[in-house]
Amino acid sequence: MPIRLILDFLAAVGQRAWFFGATCVAAPRALRRPALIVEQVFFVGSVSVILIGVGGLFVGLVLALQFYTALSRFGATSSLGGLVALALLRELGPVLTALLFAGRAGTSLASELGLMRATRQIDAMEVMAVDPMRRIVAPRFLAGIVSMPLLAGIFSAMGILGAYLVGVKMMGLDPGVFWSSMQHEVSFHSDFVNGLIKSAVFGAACTLIAVYEGFHARPSAEGVGQATTRSVVISSMAILALDFILTAFMY
Amino acid sequence: MRQSSVLEVTTGLFVVLGIAALFYLATQTTDYRTVSGSQSYIVRAYFNNVGGLHVGAPVQMGGVTVGRVVGIHYSMKRYQAVIRMALEDRDAHIPSDSTASILTQGVLGQQYVGISPGGAPTFLKNGSTIHFTQSAIILEHLLGQLLTHGSSGKGK
């Protein structure tokens, strides 16, 4: 029954598009309750800082080691700083942060909302004439858009610190050469700003997918588990696909 | 109350940390300062061949960056490539008979525009043109010349 499968697929896409639209409509009204958004920035952002910081540090260390051995063959180790900063700001910072975010914050969002659905808290809200889109979904969505660029910034800064430790402290590069090659290679508009835009888009996509899966979870223990798994799988694929599309448009 | 204040402090810490990281990245690791520093003025120069020069390449005087290339086009009136350079205002005293040449950093490095100052009493202004130019050296042409000279030398 391939037609049946195609119809199911189209329905799934359509449901997500409707959910996205409803969230966008609810988002401006959710801005009137900034306390809810701040609370969610804590739950999706602050709790991820240590994971993101440590992750960024190790990615920077590994990148610098790899680039150093490759560049030393051509005697071009002086461009290590620029290469690491470009790789982090353009691609690795936003993408890896989003993947870690999907695992750390996305899963907790999906299971939280799944449990809310399973324990009928969402139904109770609707009965009390509280719009769950406005009260639950939109603040989390906005918090994701705010948190992700900040997290990606922390990731990239820690990565550059890691590259500095390996390049300058371990391998003995000149610190002046390291930093100036960075300032020479990296452009403010095309690299830094585009990286920020990318991570904001990833933040929106990640939280939206996680919240959708949790919101529409089957109201059982098994259903919550499946929703959590699906949110990680779909978010990861969406991040990598979106990254390709955004990179193709931006550069 | 205690719970919420801990929550607020941690959230504030996260936001401050994130903004500090972004600010640090923007100002320390990018070319932000050289792009949006002082006011700049635009100067034009015509070249027979710009080689591998591209937009954003530095304009240097004596090895110091004084501006950037902001546009490269082909002029159908003069049948030459025309580049537009944004020069920083603090260096506004470049003689109008200066020479612009397209040079290469190192053997395989990036190409940049080097300006060597002339001796005229008038200075370049916004919109003026540098008349003395020296095109990029194309490695293939150089090799071609070397080969033909080498073979003709052998023939004699």
Chai-1 contact restraints between the chains, C-beta under 6 A:
chainA,res_idxA,chainB,res_idxB,connection_type,confidence,min_distance_angstrom,max_distance_angstrom,comment,restraint_id
A,V38,B,T11,contact,1.0,0.0,6.0,A-B,restraint_1
A,V41,B,T11,contact,1.0,0.0,6.0,A-B,restraint_2
A,F42,B,L7,contact,1.0,0.0,6.0,A-B,restraint_3
A,F42,B,T11,contact,1.0,0.0,6.0,A-B,restraint_4
A,G45,B,F14,contact,1.0,0.0,6.0,A-B,restraint_5
A,S46,B,T10,contact,1.0,0.0,6.0,A-B,restraint_6
A,S46,B,T11,contact,1.0,0.0,6.0,A-B,restraint_7
A,S46,B,F14,contact,1.0,0.0,6.0,A-B,restraint_8
A,V49,B,F14,contact,1.0,0.0,6.0,A-B,restraint_9
A,A85,B,T29,contact,1.0,0.0,6.0,A-B,restraint_10
A,L150,B,G18,contact,1.0,0.0,6.0,A-B,restraint_11
A,G153,B,G18,contact,1.0,0.0,6.0,A-B,restraint_12
A,G153,B,A21,contact,1.0,0.0,6.0,A-B,restraint_13
A,G153,B,L22,contact,1.0,0.0,6.0,A-B,restraint_14
A,G153,B,L25,contact,1.0,0.0,6.0,A-B,restraint_15
A,I154,B,G18,contact,1.0,0.0,6.0,A-B,restraint_16
A,I154,B,A21,contact,1.0,0.0,6.0,A-B,restraint_17
A,S156,B,L25,contact,1.0,0.0,6.0,A-B,restraint_18
A,A157,B,A21,contact,1.0,0.0,6.0,A-B,restraint_19
A,A157,B,Y24,contact,1.0,0.0,6.0,A-B,restraint_20
A,A157,B,L25,contact,1.0,0.0,6.0,A-B,restraint_21
A,M182,B,T29,contact,1.0,0.0,6.0,A-B,restraint_22
A,Q183,B,D31,contact,1.0,0.0,6.0,A-B,restraint_23
A,V186,B,T29,contact,1.0,0.0,6.0,A-B,restraint_24
A,V186,B,T30,contact,1.0,0.0,6.0,A-B,restraint_25
A,S187,B,D31,contact,1.0,0.0,6.0,A-B,restraint_26
A,F188,B,T30,contact,1.0,0.0,6.0,A-B,restraint_27
A,F188,B,D31,contact,1.0,0.0,6.0,A-B,restraint_28
A,F188,B,Y32,contact,1.0,0.0,6.0,A-B,restraint_29
A,F188,B,V35,contact,1.0,0.0,6.0,A-B,restraint_30
A,F192,B,A26,contact,1.0,0.0,6.0,A-B,restraint_31
A,F192,B,T30,contact,1.0,0.0,6.0,A-B,restraint_32
